[in-house]
Every structure is written in structure tokens, then in C-alpha cells.
Amino acid sequence: EQVKAHHIFVVDPRGLEQVRRALPHGSVIAIYVEASPAERLRRMAATRGSNDALRRIDHDTNYFSRFRGYDVLLKNETEDDLNNNERIVSALMKGFF
């Protein structure tokens, strides 16, 4: 029920499969937002410290290494990427809803 009440979810690959099972076929667009390990370390270290950030990056690298179940891949390294991603997601949502 919660799935049907919202439009955007931040999930891992297992969560994506649950969302896809809960919604009608073709009603989910999976967007994978990718940042380099160095950029992720820079961002996470500022809020959770280097050791926790490195553990999380290691976990995510293993967890997402074979994930290809997305429809759209967005890079997330720079301010330009952020602006471009905003335009892409906005266009996708306008065309989808």
C-alpha cells in the first residue's frame, strides 16, 4: 500500500524488485545514480567519518557490482551533473505521470 501512494523511492536492488512486484508491469522506471568511489568518500567522510565511509563504499561496491536492472544511468560527480540530472528526472516524470 505504501508503494502505491508514492512516486519516488530510494532503494537497493532487492527493494527495486519488491517495488516492481507491487506495481503493474511497466509502471516503474529504475534510475541508477552513480558517483565515483572517490567522490562518495569525500561526501560521506564529511558526515560519518572516513572509516564508516570506507566500510559503506566497500559494502555498496560488492552489493551493486552486478546490478544492471536499471533503465536510466545518471552520473553524480559535479554540479553540472546535478543540474543535468534534475532536467532528466523532471522530463521523465512529466512523461510518465
KOLKOL-822637 format. One line per 4 residues: number of its first residue (from 1); for each residue x, y, z of N, C-alpha, C, O. Coordinates in nm, 3 decimals. Each point is the difference from the previous one (the first is absolute). Example, Ala and Ser with C-alpha at 12.3 -4.5 7.8 and 13.67 -1.06 7.14 Angstrom:
# residues 2
1 = 1.319/-0.569/0.780/-0.089/0.119/0.000/0.090/0.120/0.000/0.104/-0.002/0.066; -0.139/0.107/-0.138/0.082/0.119/0.006/-0.077/0.109/0.073/0.051/0.111/0.017 .
# end
This chain:
# residues 97
1 = 0.083/-0.120/0.000/-0.083/0.120/0.000/0.086/0.125/0.000/-0.029/0.096/-0.072; 0.136/-0.095/0.151/0.090/0.115/0.003/0.061/0.023/-0.138/0.017/0.115/-0.042; 0.015/-0.222/-0.029/0.059/0.012/-0.132/-0.095/0.071/-0.095/0.044/0.083/-0.080; -0.170/-0.113/0.088/-0.097/0.060/-0.093/-0.029/0.147/0.031/-0.058/0.070/-0.083 .
5 = 0.098/-0.023/0.200/-0.030/0.137/0.040/0.111/0.099/-0.035/-0.017/0.120/0.020; 0.130/-0.168/-0.070/0.113/0.088/-0.027/0.048/-0.016/-0.143/-0.032/-0.097/-0.068; 0.111/0.195/0.023/0.052/-0.004/-0.137/0.150/-0.026/-0.007/0.047/-0.056/-0.099; 0.028/0.094/0.200/0.146/-0.015/-0.004/0.044/-0.079/0.123/-0.042/0.029/0.113 .
9 = 0.128/-0.128/-0.137/0.055/-0.082/0.107/0.151/-0.006/-0.015/0.050/-0.006/-0.113; 0.021/0.007/0.222/0.143/-0.024/0.000/0.019/-0.139/0.059/-0.022/-0.022/0.119; 0.062/-0.072/-0.206/0.008/-0.140/0.042/0.126/-0.065/-0.055/0.064/0.051/-0.092; -0.030/-0.164/0.151/0.109/-0.081/-0.051/-0.060/-0.102/-0.098/-0.122/-0.002/-0.019 .
13 = 0.204/-0.082/-0.045/-0.055/-0.093/-0.099/-0.113/-0.089/0.053/-0.096/-0.025/-0.072; 0.107/-0.024/0.195/-0.109/-0.082/0.056/-0.127/0.082/0.016/-0.110/-0.048/-0.030; 0.125/0.172/0.077/-0.116/0.087/0.014/-0.065/0.030/-0.133/-0.123/0.011/-0.009; 0.204/0.004/-0.096/-0.054/0.024/-0.133/-0.086/-0.117/-0.045/-0.108/0.020/-0.056 .
17 = 0.153/-0.140/0.082/-0.080/-0.117/-0.037/-0.132/-0.002/0.075/-0.103/-0.036/-0.057; 0.103/0.075/0.184/-0.124/0.005/0.078/-0.096/0.105/-0.058/-0.120/-0.025/-0.011; 0.174/0.141/-0.025/-0.084/0.105/-0.059/-0.058/-0.048/-0.132/-0.119/0.019/-0.027; 0.203/-0.081/-0.055/-0.049/-0.049/-0.130/-0.107/-0.107/0.016/-0.093/-0.006/-0.080 .
21 = 0.103/-0.077/0.181/-0.103/-0.102/0.024/-0.131/0.064/0.048/-0.108/-0.052/-0.027; 0.119/0.163/0.099/-0.119/0.063/0.059/-0.077/0.087/-0.098/-0.118/0.029/0.022; 0.183/0.012/-0.129/-0.064/0.091/-0.095/-0.021/-0.068/-0.135/0.068/-0.098/-0.031; -0.162/0.149/-0.047/-0.027/-0.062/-0.131/0.125/0.001/-0.089/0.083/0.090/0.008 .
25 = -0.073/-0.190/-0.092/0.112/-0.012/-0.094/0.012/0.127/-0.085/-0.100/0.051/-0.052; 0.220/-0.001/0.039/0.024/0.118/-0.081/-0.023/0.132/0.070/0.014/0.105/-0.061; -0.049/-0.108/0.189/-0.031/0.125/0.070/0.117/0.050/0.086/-0.017/0.095/0.076; 0.134/-0.158/-0.087/0.116/0.038/0.079/0.116/0.033/-0.093/0.033/-0.078/-0.090 .
29 = 0.028/0.192/0.111/0.125/0.036/-0.068/0.108/-0.002/0.107/-0.007/0.075/0.097; 0.107/-0.160/-0.116/0.110/-0.010/0.095/0.114/0.090/-0.045/0.053/-0.015/-0.110; -0.017/0.110/0.196/0.108/0.094/-0.028/0.114/-0.032/0.095/-0.016/0.002/0.122; 0.132/-0.031/-0.179/0.119/-0.028/0.080/0.088/0.124/-0.001/0.043/0.044/-0.106 .
33 = -0.018/0.011/0.222/0.082/0.120/0.013/0.139/-0.044/0.045/0.017/-0.058/0.107; 0.081/0.087/-0.191/0.135/-0.050/0.022/0.098/0.114/0.027/0.002/0.100/-0.070; 0.077/-0.119/0.174/0.111/0.092/0.030/0.124/-0.086/0.023/-0.010/-0.114/0.045; 0.125/0.168/-0.077/0.125/-0.075/0.017/0.024/-0.027/0.148/-0.049/0.073/0.085 .
37 = 0.125/-0.179/-0.054/0.034/-0.025/0.139/0.069/0.120/0.067/-0.023/0.027/0.118; 0.108/0.042/-0.191/0.069/0.116/0.057/-0.098/0.111/0.038/0.012/0.061/0.106; -0.108/-0.036/-0.193/-0.100/0.104/0.029/-0.091/-0.042/0.116/-0.033/0.081/0.086; -0.005/-0.207/-0.085/-0.083/-0.050/0.110/0.075/0.008/0.132/-0.057/0.038/0.102 .
41 = 0.186/-0.073/-0.103/0.082/0.010/0.121/0.007/0.144/0.048/-0.014/0.027/0.119; 0.035/0.065/-0.210/0.007/0.142/0.038/-0.129/0.045/0.068/0.003/0.066/0.103; -0.116/-0.103/-0.161/-0.130/0.041/0.055/-0.030/-0.068/0.133/-0.039/0.065/0.097; 0.056/-0.197/-0.093/-0.036/-0.074/0.122/0.095/0.028/0.115/-0.044/0.007/0.115 .
45 = 0.172/0.009/-0.143/0.097/0.024/0.107/-0.034/0.128/0.076/0.027/0.010/0.120; -0.085/0.085/-0.188/-0.036/0.126/0.064/-0.112/-0.017/0.103/-0.008/0.077/0.095; -0.077/-0.177/-0.114/-0.113/-0.017/0.091/0.012/-0.120/0.094/-0.059/0.000/0.108; 0.136/-0.102/-0.148/0.006/-0.120/0.085/0.142/-0.047/0.031/0.018/-0.103/0.065 .
49 = 0.081/0.177/-0.113/0.139/-0.037/0.027/0.053/-0.095/-0.106/-0.076/-0.071/-0.066; 0.207/0.070/0.050/0.064/-0.078/-0.106/-0.020/-0.150/0.016/-0.029/-0.069/-0.098; 0.044/0.018/0.220/-0.012/-0.145/0.019/-0.138/-0.051/-0.035/-0.013/-0.100/-0.071; -0.091/0.166/0.119/-0.136/-0.042/-0.033/-0.027/0.016/-0.149/-0.065/-0.084/-0.061 .
53 = 0.116/0.192/0.003/-0.019/0.023/-0.143/0.065/-0.110/-0.082/-0.059/-0.050/-0.096; 0.181/0.012/0.133/0.069/-0.107/-0.073/-0.072/-0.133/0.012/-0.008/-0.075/-0.097; -0.044/0.044/0.215/-0.078/-0.123/0.018/-0.125/0.001/-0.089/-0.033/-0.100/-0.064; -0.035/0.213/0.062/-0.122/0.010/-0.081/0.032/-0.013/-0.149/-0.072/-0.068/-0.073 .
57 = 0.179/0.131/0.029/0.038/-0.008/-0.142/0.036/-0.144/-0.036/-0.039/-0.049/-0.106; 0.111/-0.019/0.194/0.035/-0.140/-0.024/-0.126/-0.086/-0.010/-0.012/-0.082/-0.091; -0.080/0.101/0.185/-0.126/-0.074/-0.002/-0.076/0.027/-0.130/-0.043/-0.094/-0.067; 0.025/0.220/0.032/-0.077/0.035/-0.119/0.067/-0.050/-0.127/-0.068/-0.043/-0.093 .
61 = 0.201/0.049/0.088/0.072/-0.048/-0.118/-0.031/-0.148/-0.022/-0.027/-0.042/-0.113; 0.031/-0.036/0.218/-0.033/-0.142/-0.012/-0.147/-0.022/-0.033/-0.034/-0.083/-0.084; -0.052/0.157/0.149/-0.145/-0.019/-0.014/-0.050/0.039/-0.139/-0.086/-0.067/-0.057; 0.140/0.175/0.003/-0.048/0.052/-0.127/0.086/-0.042/-0.119/-0.030/0.040/-0.113 .
65 = 0.135/-0.117/0.134/0.096/-0.029/-0.107/-0.063/-0.065/-0.123/0.043/0.026/-0.112; -0.144/-0.108/0.130/-0.062/-0.067/-0.114/-0.140/0.054/-0.031/-0.072/-0.058/-0.081; 0.035/0.165/0.142/-0.133/0.056/-0.021/-0.010/0.067/-0.136/0.075/0.093/-0.031; -0.166/-0.141/-0.051/-0.023/0.058/-0.132/-0.149/0.019/-0.025/-0.041/0.021/-0.115 .
69 = -0.040/-0.029/0.218/-0.144/0.004/-0.016/-0.059/0.140/-0.008/-0.118/0.018/0.027; 0.198/0.079/-0.064/-0.051/0.137/-0.009/-0.036/0.034/-0.145/0.047/-0.063/-0.094; -0.131/0.165/0.080/-0.040/0.049/-0.132/0.081/0.122/-0.043/0.024/0.022/-0.119; 0.019/0.057/0.217/0.072/0.124/-0.027/0.119/0.008/0.095/-0.013/-0.027/0.120 .
73 = 0.128/0.063/-0.173/0.121/0.019/0.082/0.033/0.149/0.002/0.016/0.063/-0.105; -0.004/-0.007/0.225/0.036/0.141/0.016/0.133/0.009/0.073/0.020/-0.067/0.102; 0.070/0.148/-0.152/0.127/0.027/0.067/-0.025/0.109/0.104/-0.081/0.090/-0.022; 0.152/-0.099/0.134/-0.020/0.096/0.109/0.135/0.040/0.059/0.033/-0.036/0.112 .
77 = 0.043/0.111/-0.190/0.134/0.042/0.042/0.011/0.151/0.022/0.069/0.046/0.092; -0.137/0.029/-0.175/0.020/0.145/-0.002/-0.133/0.075/0.011/-0.107/-0.060/-0.007; 0.117/0.188/0.024/-0.118/0.086/0.001/-0.072/-0.005/-0.135/-0.123/0.003/-0.005; 0.199/-0.010/-0.103/-0.061/-0.014/-0.133/-0.080/-0.130/-0.010/-0.109/-0.002/-0.056 .
81 = 0.165/-0.107/0.111/-0.073/-0.127/0.003/-0.132/0.016/0.074/-0.105/-0.046/-0.046; 0.110/0.112/0.160/-0.121/0.020/0.079/-0.105/0.076/-0.079/-0.117/-0.040/-0.002; 0.156/0.147/-0.064/-0.094/0.079/-0.080/-0.056/-0.083/-0.116/-0.120/0.005/-0.028; 0.206/-0.079/-0.038/-0.043/-0.085/-0.111/-0.095/-0.109/0.050/-0.102/-0.028/-0.063 .
85 = 0.135/-0.033/0.175/-0.085/-0.106/0.056/-0.137/0.053/0.038/-0.101/-0.068/-0.019; 0.098/0.188/0.071/-0.129/0.060/0.035/-0.088/0.015/-0.124/-0.120/-0.028/0.005; 0.179/0.073/-0.114/-0.077/0.015/-0.125/-0.048/-0.137/-0.051/-0.114/-0.013/-0.044; 0.201/-0.086/0.050/-0.036/-0.134/-0.049/-0.114/-0.060/0.083/-0.098/-0.049/-0.055 .
89 = 0.112/0.054/0.187/-0.103/-0.058/0.087/-0.132/0.076/-0.015/-0.107/-0.061/-0.003; 0.115/0.192/-0.008/-0.122/0.079/-0.020/-0.070/-0.040/-0.129/-0.122/-0.017/-0.002; 0.198/0.001/-0.105/-0.059/-0.040/-0.129/-0.058/-0.140/0.009/-0.108/-0.026/-0.054; 0.178/-0.064/0.121/-0.053/-0.137/0.015/-0.132/0.001/0.076/-0.094/-0.068/-0.038 .
93 = 0.089/0.146/0.145/-0.122/0.004/0.080/-0.116/0.063/-0.076/-0.114/-0.046/0.011; 0.142/0.148/-0.088/-0.107/0.063/-0.080/-0.057/-0.096/-0.102/-0.121/-0.003/-0.025; 0.209/-0.077/-0.034/-0.044/-0.095/-0.101/-0.062/-0.126/0.057/-0.066/-0.075/-0.071; 0.088/0.053/0.199/-0.043/-0.125/0.062/-0.128/0.015/0.080/-0.080/-0.093/0.006 .
97 = 0.058/0.210/0.054/-0.116/0.019/0.087/-0.100/0.091/-0.061/-0.104/0.027/0.060 .
# end
